[in-house]
Each structure stands twice: as C-alpha cells, then as structure tokens.
Amino acid sequence: MAEMRPGDAVRLDVAAALATAGPLAWQETGPLAPGRHPVDAAALAGLGDVVLARKDIGAAYHLAVVVDDAAQGVSHVVRGADLLAATPLHRLLQALLGLPAPVWHHHQLIRDDAGRRLAKRDDARALAALRAEGATPAEIRRLVGLG
C-alpha cells in the first residue's frame, strides 16, 4: 500500500460495502422517524463520497463514532436530528466491522429565537448559562420543543 500524502483519504465504496454487508436495517425510536429503516443505496445516496480517514485528521467522524460507541458498549444512541441522515452509514459501518447495532433516537435540535441551532461548535450558550441569565424552565422547554 502506498504511503498517504497530505490530502489523501480513505474512502468507502458504498456500492461494494452494501453488497458485502447484505440486507441491513436500523431501528429508530425518536419522534422524527420512528420505526425500522432499510440501509440501501437510496438511504445512502445523499451522503456522496464518504471519507473514513485522512492523513491530516486520522479517522473521520463516521468511522470514529461507530467504533467508539461499540467500545463503550452503547446500546442506545441519542443524537440530534442533524445526524439522522448519517445513521444508515453508521449502521453499514457497524455491519462491515462486525460491531453491534444499537437503537437510535434522534431528537429535534435546540434553536435560538432566530431559528439557529444551538451547538458547542458554534459557541452556543449552555443550559446553565441560559438559567444564569434568567431563563425559566418553561422557556428552556420551549427552546427544546417540549413546551
């Protein structure tokens, strides 16, 4: 195998991976898409060219998260709606690596009054900060879609 150069990537051949894995599905318990969902070419079509690793970053998120979940014995994955579309890929990677399949639960994202999602990577305020600024429990429940 040739040495990787900066910018080189290990990519998943999705068609070959699907053929190798055989029929797969994943189970969702969240309110956005409850039920059993197939892992097939249609489910993976929107993901495009899936990078699994690059020399400059090591393992990419998709590969790292499925390995980490399995290593920690995670049986139920709770994530935001923004990761719902990646779930078929995660299930495929689990099958290819012989890892157990958890149950997924995707929740709606917490958004500010302008509709922007609140996230650590965007320097969003923590719930504790919202409380310190005077937000009531009812206001916080409204932000997360529970009120």
C-alpha positions in Angstrom: 0.0 0.0 0.0 1.4 3.4 -0.9 2.1 6.0 1.8 -0.7 8.6 2.2 0.2 12.1 1.3 -1.5 15.2 2.9 -5.0 15.5 1.5 -5.1 11.7 0.7 -8.2 10.0 2.1 -9.5 6.5 2.6 -13.0 6.4 1.1 -15.8 4.0 1.3 -17.0 2.3 -1.9 -20.7 2.4 -0.8 -21.9 0.0 -3.6 -19.3 -2.6 -2.7 -19.9 -2.1 1.0 -23.7 -2.7 0.6 -23.0 -5.8 -1.5 -20.6 -7.1 1.2 -22.9 -6.4 4.1 -26.1 -7.7 2.6 -29.6 -6.6 3.8 -29.4 -4.2 6.7 -31.8 -2.0 8.7 -31.7 0.2 11.7 -34.3 0.9 14.5 -35.3 4.5 15.4 -37.4 5.3 18.5 -37.4 9.1 18.1 -40.5 11.1 17.1 -38.9 12.3 13.8 -38.8 9.0 12.0 -39.9 6.1 14.3 -39.7 2.5 13.0 -37.3 0.2 11.2 -35.4 1.7 8.2 -33.5 0.0 5.4 -29.9 0.6 4.7 -29.7 0.6 0.9 -28.4 2.7 -1.9 -31.4 5.1 -1.6 -30.7 5.7 2.1 -27.1 6.4 1.4 -27.5 8.5 -1.8 -27.4 11.9 -0.1 -24.1 11.3 1.6 -21.9 11.3 -1.5 -18.2 10.4 -1.3 -17.8 9.0 2.3 -14.3 9.7 3.7 -13.4 7.3 6.5 -9.9 8.7 7.3 -7.4 11.3 6.2 -3.8 11.6 7.0 -4.3 15.1 8.4 -7.2 14.2 10.7 -7.0 10.4 11.3 -10.3 8.7 11.5 -13.2 10.7 10.3 -16.3 11.3 12.5 -18.4 8.5 10.9 -15.8 5.8 11.5 -14.7 7.1 14.9 -18.2 7.3 16.3 -19.3 3.7 15.4 -16.0 2.3 16.8 -16.3 4.5 20.0 -20.0 3.6 20.6 -19.1 -0.2 20.3 -16.0 0.2 22.5 -18.2 1.8 25.2 -21.0 -0.8 24.9 -23.5 1.8 23.8 -26.9 0.2 23.3 -29.0 3.3 22.6 -27.7 6.3 20.6 -29.3 9.6 21.3 -28.4 12.3 18.8 -29.7 15.4 17.2 -31.8 15.5 14.1 -28.9 16.8 12.1 -27.3 13.3 12.3 -30.4 11.4 11.3 -29.2 11.1 7.6 -25.9 9.7 8.7 -27.5 6.8 10.6 -27.7 4.4 7.6 -24.0 4.9 7.0 -23.2 4.2 10.7 -25.3 1.0 10.6 -23.4 -0.1 7.4 -20.0 0.6 9.0 -21.1 -1.4 12.1 -22.0 -4.3 9.9 -18.8 -4.2 8.0 -16.7 -4.0 11.2 -18.8 -6.7 13.0 -20.0 -4.3 15.6 -23.3 -4.5 17.4 -26.2 -2.4 16.2 -27.7 0.0 18.8 -31.1 1.5 18.8 -31.2 5.1 17.7 -33.3 8.1 19.0 -33.0 11.4 17.2 -34.4 14.5 18.8 -35.1 17.9 17.3 -32.4 20.5 17.7 -32.4 23.2 20.2 -32.7 26.6 18.4 -32.5 30.2 19.4 -35.2 32.8 18.7 -33.8 33.3 15.2 -34.0 29.6 14.4 -30.3 28.9 14.5 -29.3 25.6 16.2 -27.5 25.9 19.5 -24.3 23.9 19.4 -21.0 23.8 21.2 -19.1 24.1 18.0 -20.9 27.4 17.3 -20.1 28.7 20.8 -23.7 28.4 21.8 -24.6 29.1 25.4 -25.0 26.1 27.8 -28.3 25.5 29.6 -26.6 26.6 32.8 -25.8 29.9 31.1 -29.4 30.3 30.0 -30.6 29.7 33.5 -28.0 32.1 34.9 -29.3 34.7 32.5 -32.8 34.3 34.0 -34.4 31.8 31.5 -37.2 29.9 33.2 -37.6 26.1 32.9 -40.7 26.8 30.8 -38.6 28.9 28.4 -35.9 26.3 28.1 -38.5 23.6 27.5 -39.9 25.8 24.7 -36.4 26.1 23.2 -36.0 22.3 23.1 -39.5 21.8 21.6 -41.1 20.4 24.8 -43.3 23.3 25.8 
